[in-house]
Amino acid sequence: MNSIARLALLSLAVGLSACTVHQPSEPTAPPIESLPPGPGTKPAPRPSTVPSKPAVSTPAPKPMPRTSASFAPPPGGASHWDPRLGVYVLEGQTNTFYRQRTYYRWNNGWSWSTNLNGPWQETDSSGVPGGLGRAFAQ
């Protein structure tokens, strides 16, 4: 009998705890009816049926992100993330890029290295990230 009472109490507690998760809904108010204008009052002006032109504004260009959400920046060097290329562009290094512990360099052909100072190994566009291969396609 004691276990049945515990089970019933536990079921009641779990059932009531679900009520604390949901916020009660707000009662909806009936719509406000507008009264007809009284004698001697002017009716409210109607809005124009001619659409107005929206204000023309040019959005400010988005600044380039400094880092990627998916890839860590290169160690010890100034760089910025280029989302179009999908790599970090090393600043102060001509056509040198970085992604996932690998450096890529374009010098009339592709080469890669795990160290910025080399040794560099030649590769073709299939050995570099897709954005780089497309950007430097011949």
Buried (B, 14 or more C-beta within 10 A) or exposed (E): EEEEEEEEEEEEEEEEEEEEEEEEEEEEEEEEEEEEEEEEEEEEEEEEEEEEEEEEEEEEEEEEEEEBEEBEBBEEBEBBBBEEBBBBBBEEBEBBBBBEEBBBBBEEEBBBBEEBEEEBEEEEBEBBBEBBBEBBEE
